[in-house]
Amino acid sequence: MSLDIAPRVAVIGAGITGITTAYDLVKRGAQVTIFDRQPYAAMETSFANGGQLSVSNAEAWNSWTTVWKGIKWMTQPGAPLLVNPTPTWHKISWMASFIGNIPRYEDNTITTVRLALEALDRLTEIAKAENIDFDRESRGILHFYATKEEFDKAGKLSKLYAKGGLERRAVTPDEMRKIEPALKGAYYGGYFTPTDFTGDIHKFTIGLAKACERLGVEMRLSDEVLSVAASDKGVTVIAQSTEPNLEKAAPPTEVYLFDRIVVCGGVMSRSLARQLGDRVNIYPVKGYSITVNLPEDNESAAPYVSLLDDASKIVSSRLGRSRLRVAGTAEFNGYNRDIRAERIDPLINWCRSHFPGLNTRHSVPWTGLRPMMPGMLPKVGRGRNPRVFYNTGHGHLGWTLAAATSDHVAALVMAKPNVP
């Protein structure tokens, strides 16, 4: 293939990683087609996450402490980390690899911090360039701790973060109250990261998807990818419409040919990678959120500064004047997407405990499956076939990291020389 011809690139997935990847590719001159089974962009894991763009939450989970907590919490339905004890080969292999990555905890955390710092700068540039309003709040993120033991542990983590280039400062309870007056309760102390910020992932992704369309990206939404294949001659994508059919006839399959493919398929990336000859050991880690719609007379009861309660692993983000997003928990339960009351209740109770005057009557629950790699670093780069690339497996940090990893993978896809 002549290097003067713009490559035809398929991007699988229209979440935050897929849309940012498509944007970076089309800006570099590629002919891009996005596939997603949903009728709109950002309808699955990129719909209602915690909202934080948080370098200060870049710590890798790989530690024996996490393992022991997971075992202890198995019988507690409302625990921050919940593991379904029913064994599957996928779960066992993932957890074995998770344990195998414990010695890389420090290196992986530092790498994530550096990547996140790059990503936040780049996302800011994209939003400005494309005039995307996503309810950004640039007020920093406050981590808070009830005990000296928790606070001291956070201090050690801050030293590790500093190696990656992130500076955050310890704050006293009095300083915490000045940073966020709405937060109630007794605390030993906290850590504040003024450079972190928050925003609505769904609004950003939708806004960037519109920019992609203006730039010429073909949006094959409501098209589910049934199979993918790559050879030395090209890439084949077979897709089928998911649009409702009143005649109840099976919609026809369509065959598409491309020069290259980038898999950004979230939790479905594992099966797509298998078809392409690669092993991408992503496990779906379920997270929950509630969006609290605030009446006008109750807006002041909700925090504007983003918060992270490290003990309960719950975060909050203000999304504009009238919404508060509260999210947390990690659940290892396969591809189950059920919204369970015992997992939502801790989020409601957390609001009522820390913000006693907050009206949570109008709360909308949601759940999504985070695509998580066992080493906590995303899969970004080439597959075995030189026409195949991956930008997936970001776990709980997809919103934080996507703007950097998309830039990296787009550069690889468009590198010269690349493929025959």
C-alpha positions in Angstrom: 0.0 0.0 0.0 1.3 3.4 -0.9 2.2 5.6 2.0 0.6 8.5 0.2 -2.9 7.0 0.5 -4.7 7.6 3.7 -5.2 4.3 5.5 -8.7 3.0 6.1 -8.9 2.3 9.9 -11.7 0.6 11.8 -12.1 1.6 15.4 -14.2 -0.8 17.5 -16.0 0.9 20.3 -17.6 4.4 20.7 -16.7 5.0 24.3 -14.2 7.5 25.6 -11.2 5.5 24.3 -12.7 4.8 20.9 -13.9 8.3 20.2 -10.6 9.9 21.3 -8.7 7.4 19.2 -10.9 8.1 16.1 -10.3 11.8 16.7 -6.5 11.5 16.9 -6.5 9.3 13.8 -8.6 11.5 11.6 -6.5 14.5 12.7 -3.5 12.6 11.4 -5.1 12.0 8.0 -6.7 8.5 8.4 -10.0 7.4 6.9 -11.8 6.3 10.1 -14.9 4.2 10.7 -16.3 3.6 14.2 -18.4 0.6 15.1 -20.6 0.3 18.2 -23.6 -1.8 19.0 -25.3 1.1 20.8 -27.3 3.8 18.8 -25.2 6.6 20.4 -21.7 7.1 21.6 -20.8 6.7 25.2 -23.7 4.5 26.2 -22.0 1.8 28.2 -19.0 2.3 30.6 -18.6 5.9 29.4 -22.1 6.8 30.4 -22.1 7.7 34.2 -18.8 7.1 35.9 -17.5 8.9 38.9 -16.5 12.0 36.9 -13.0 12.4 38.3 -10.0 13.1 36.1 -7.7 12.1 38.8 -4.0 11.7 38.7 -4.3 11.4 42.5 -6.2 8.1 42.1 -3.5 6.4 39.9 -2.4 3.9 42.5 -2.2 0.3 41.1 -4.5 -2.1 43.0 -1.9 -4.8 43.1 -1.1 -5.5 46.7 -1.6 -8.3 49.3 -3.7 -5.8 51.2 -6.2 -5.8 48.4 -6.2 -9.6 48.2 -6.9 -10.0 51.9 -9.6 -7.4 51.9 -11.2 -9.1 48.9 -11.3 -12.4 50.8 -12.6 -10.7 54.0 -15.4 -8.8 52.2 -16.8 -11.8 50.2 -19.6 -12.2 52.7 -20.5 -8.5 52.9 -22.9 -7.5 50.1 -22.2 -3.8 50.6 -18.4 -4.0 50.8 -16.2 -1.7 48.6 -14.7 -4.7 46.9 -16.9 -7.8 46.3 -15.8 -11.0 44.6 -18.3 -13.6 43.5 -16.7 -16.8 44.8 -18.0 -19.0 42.0 -14.9 -20.0 40.1 -14.4 -19.5 36.3 -11.2 -20.0 34.4 -11.2 -16.4 33.3 -11.5 -15.1 36.8 -8.9 -17.5 38.2 -6.4 -16.7 35.4 -6.9 -12.9 35.8 -6.5 -13.1 39.6 -3.4 -15.2 39.3 -1.9 -12.6 37.0 -3.0 -9.8 39.3 -1.0 -11.4 42.1 1.9 -11.9 39.7 1.9 -8.1 39.2 2.3 -7.3 42.9 6.1 -6.9 42.6 5.4 -4.2 39.8 3.1 -2.2 42.0 5.5 0.8 42.4 6.6 0.9 38.7 3.0 0.5 37.4 1.8 3.3 39.7 4.6 5.7 38.6 3.9 4.9 35.0 0.2 5.6 35.4 0.9 8.9 37.1 3.0 10.1 34.2 0.5 8.9 31.7 -2.4 10.6 33.6 -0.5 13.9 33.8 0.0 13.9 30.1 -3.7 12.9 29.5 -5.2 15.7 31.6 -3.2 18.3 29.6 -4.2 16.8 26.3 -7.9 16.5 27.2 -7.9 20.2 28.2 -6.4 21.0 24.8 -9.0 18.9 22.9 -11.9 20.4 24.8 -10.7 23.9 24.1 -10.0 23.2 20.4 -13.4 21.7 19.8 -15.4 24.0 22.2 -16.7 21.0 24.2 -18.8 21.9 27.3 -18.6 18.9 29.7 -19.5 20.5 33.1 -15.8 20.8 34.0 -15.0 21.8 37.6 -11.4 22.8 38.1 -11.5 22.8 41.9 -9.1 19.9 42.6 -9.7 16.6 44.4 -9.7 16.2 48.2 -8.9 12.8 49.7 -10.0 12.5 53.3 -9.1 10.1 56.1 -10.7 9.4 59.5 -7.6 7.9 61.2 -3.9 8.6 61.5 -3.1 5.1 60.1 -5.0 5.9 56.9 -3.5 9.3 56.7 0.1 8.0 57.2 -0.5 5.4 54.5 -1.6 8.2 52.1 1.6 10.1 52.9 3.7 7.1 51.7 1.6 7.0 48.5 2.2 10.7 48.0 6.0 10.1 47.9 5.4 7.5 45.2 3.2 9.9 43.3 6.0 12.5 43.5 8.3 10.1 41.6 5.9 10.2 38.7 5.6 14.0 38.8 2.5 14.6 40.9 2.6 17.0 43.8 -0.2 16.9 46.3 -0.3 18.5 49.7 -1.4 17.3 53.1 -4.2 19.4 54.7 -5.6 19.7 58.2 -9.2 19.3 59.2 -9.6 23.1 59.3 -8.1 23.4 55.8 -10.4 20.7 54.6 -13.4 22.6 55.8 -12.2 25.7 54.0 -11.6 23.7 50.8 -15.1 22.1 50.9 -17.5 23.6 53.5 -20.3 21.1 52.7 -18.3 18.1 53.9 -19.3 17.2 57.5 -17.8 14.8 60.0 -14.6 14.3 62.0 -11.4 13.6 60.1 -7.7 13.2 61.0 -6.6 14.9 57.8 -6.5 14.8 54.0 -4.5 15.3 50.9 -5.5 17.9 48.3 -4.5 17.8 44.6 -5.4 21.2 43.0 -4.5 20.2 39.5 -7.0 17.4 39.2 -10.5 18.2 37.9 -13.9 16.7 37.1 -16.4 16.5 34.3 -19.2 14.6 32.6 -17.6 11.8 30.6 -20.8 11.3 28.6 -21.1 14.9 27.6 -17.4 15.1 26.6 -17.5 11.9 24.5 -20.7 13.0 22.7 -19.2 16.4 22.0 -16.0 14.8 20.6 -18.1 12.3 18.6 -19.8 15.3 16.9 -16.3 16.8 16.2 -15.3 13.4 14.6 -18.3 13.5 12.3 -17.5 17.0 11.2 -13.9 15.8 10.4 -15.2 13.0 8.3 -15.3 9.9 10.6 -18.0 7.4 9.5 -20.1 6.5 12.6 -21.4 3.0 12.2 -23.6 3.1 15.4 -26.2 0.5 16.1 -23.8 -1.9 14.3 -22.7 -4.9 16.4 -19.4 -6.4 15.3 -19.9 -10.1 14.9 -16.4 -11.1 13.9 -13.0 -9.6 13.0 -10.1 -11.0 11.1 -6.7 -9.8 10.0 -4.2 -11.1 7.4 -1.3 -9.7 5.4 -3.8 -8.4 2.9 -6.0 -6.4 5.2 -8.6 -6.4 8.0 -12.2 -7.8 7.7 -15.0 -6.6 9.9 -18.4 -8.3 9.8 -21.2 -6.4 11.5 -25.0 -6.5 11.9 -27.5 -3.8 12.7 -29.0 -3.8 16.2 -31.9 -1.5 15.2 -35.3 -2.8 16.0 -37.0 -4.6 13.1 -40.9 -4.5 13.1 -40.9 -7.4 10.6 -38.8 -9.4 13.1 -36.6 -10.6 10.3 -32.9 -11.0 11.0 -31.0 -8.0 9.7 -28.4 -8.8 7.0 -24.7 -8.9 7.9 -22.4 -6.5 6.2 -18.7 -7.1 5.4 -16.2 -4.2 5.6 -12.6 -4.1 4.5 -9.9 -2.0 6.2 -6.2 -1.5 6.2 -5.9 -1.5 10.0 -8.0 -1.9 13.1 -7.9 -0.4 16.6 -9.7 -2.4 19.3 -11.3 -0.1 21.9 -14.1 -2.4 22.8 -14.1 -2.2 26.5 -14.9 -5.6 28.2 -15.6 -7.1 24.8 -12.0 -6.5 23.7 -10.9 -9.8 25.1 -13.0 -11.8 22.7 -12.2 -9.5 19.8 -8.5 -9.9 20.5 -8.8 -13.7 20.5 -10.2 -13.6 17.0 -7.2 -11.5 16.0 -4.7 -13.9 17.4 -3.9 -12.0 20.6 -4.5 -12.5 24.3 -5.7 -9.4 26.1 -6.7 -10.6 29.6 -9.4 -8.0 30.4 -11.9 -8.8 33.2 -15.2 -6.9 33.7 -15.0 -5.1 37.0 -18.4 -3.7 37.8 -18.8 -0.2 39.3 -21.9 1.6 40.5 -22.9 5.3 40.6 -25.8 7.5 41.5 -26.6 10.8 39.9 -28.3 13.0 42.5 -30.5 15.6 40.8 -30.4 18.7 43.1 -33.5 20.9 43.7 -32.7 24.6 43.6 -33.2 25.0 47.3 -30.7 22.1 48.0 -27.8 23.0 45.7 -25.7 24.4 48.5 -25.9 21.2 50.5 -23.8 19.3 47.9 -20.1 19.6 47.5 -18.4 21.4 44.6 -14.9 20.2 45.3 -14.5 16.6 44.2 -14.0 14.1 47.0 -12.5 10.7 47.5 -13.1 8.7 50.6 -10.3 6.2 50.5 -11.7 4.0 53.3 -15.0 3.3 51.5 -13.6 3.8 48.0 -16.4 6.3 47.1 -15.9 9.4 45.0 -18.1 12.4 44.4 -18.1 15.0 41.5 -20.2 18.0 41.0 -21.6 18.1 37.4 -22.8 21.6 36.9 -25.2 23.4 39.2 -27.9 20.8 39.5 -26.2 17.4 39.6 -23.9 15.4 42.0 -22.3 12.2 40.8 -21.4 9.7 43.5 -19.6 6.4 42.5 -17.7 3.5 43.9 -17.3 -0.2 44.6 -15.7 -2.9 42.6 -17.5 -6.1 41.9 -16.0 -9.2 40.3 -19.1 -10.9 39.0 -18.5 -11.6 35.3 -20.5 -9.8 32.6 -23.5 -9.2 34.9 -25.0 -5.8 34.5 -27.8 -6.0 37.1 -28.2 -3.0 39.4 -28.3 -4.4 42.9 -29.9 -2.4 45.7 -27.3 -3.6 48.3 -24.6 -2.0 46.1 -26.4 1.3 45.6 -27.4 1.7 49.2 -23.8 2.4 50.4 -23.7 5.3 48.0 -27.0 6.8 49.2 -25.9 6.3 52.9 -22.5 7.9 52.2 -24.3 11.0 50.9 -26.5 11.2 53.9 -23.6 10.6 56.3 -21.2 13.2 54.9 -23.8 15.8 53.7 -26.7 15.5 56.2 -28.7 18.3 54.5 -28.5 16.8 51.0 -31.8 15.7 49.4 -31.1 12.3 47.7 -34.7 11.7 46.8 -34.0 12.2 43.1 -31.2 9.8 42.6 -30.6 7.8 39.4 -28.7 4.5 39.8 -26.4 3.2 37.2 -23.8 0.4 36.7 -21.0 -0.2 34.2 -18.3 -2.8 33.5 -14.8 -1.5 33.8 -12.4 -3.2 31.4 -9.5 -4.0 33.7 -6.1 -5.6 33.0 -4.5 -7.5 35.8 -1.5 -5.2 36.0 -3.7 -2.1 36.1 -2.0 -0.6 33.0 -4.1 -0.4 29.8 -3.2 -2.4 26.7 -1.9 0.2 24.3 0.0 -0.9 21.2 0.4 -3.4 18.4 -1.0 -6.9 18.2 0.8 -9.9 16.6 -0.5 -8.8 13.1 1.1 -5.5 12.1 -2.4 -4.3 11.1 -3.9 -4.7 14.5 -3.7 -2.3 17.4 -5.2 -2.0 20.9 -6.3 0.9 23.1 -8.3 -0.8 25.9 -8.2 -2.1 29.4 -8.1 1.2 31.2 -10.1 -0.1 34.2 -11.3 2.7 36.5 -9.1 5.3 34.8 -10.5 5.4 31.3 -11.7 8.9 31.7 -8.4 10.0 33.2 -6.0 8.2 30.7 -7.9 8.2 27.4 -6.6 11.4 25.9 -3.0 10.2 26.2 -3.3 6.6 25.2 -5.4 7.6 22.1 -2.6 9.9 21.0 0.0 7.1 21.5 -1.9 4.5 19.6 -2.8 6.9 16.8 0.9 7.7 16.3 1.7 3.9 16.1 -1.1 3.3 13.6 0.1 6.1 11.3 3.8 5.4 11.7 5.9 5.0 8.5 6.8 2.4 7.5 3.9 0.4 8.9 2.4 -2.5 6.9 2.8 -3.7 3.3 
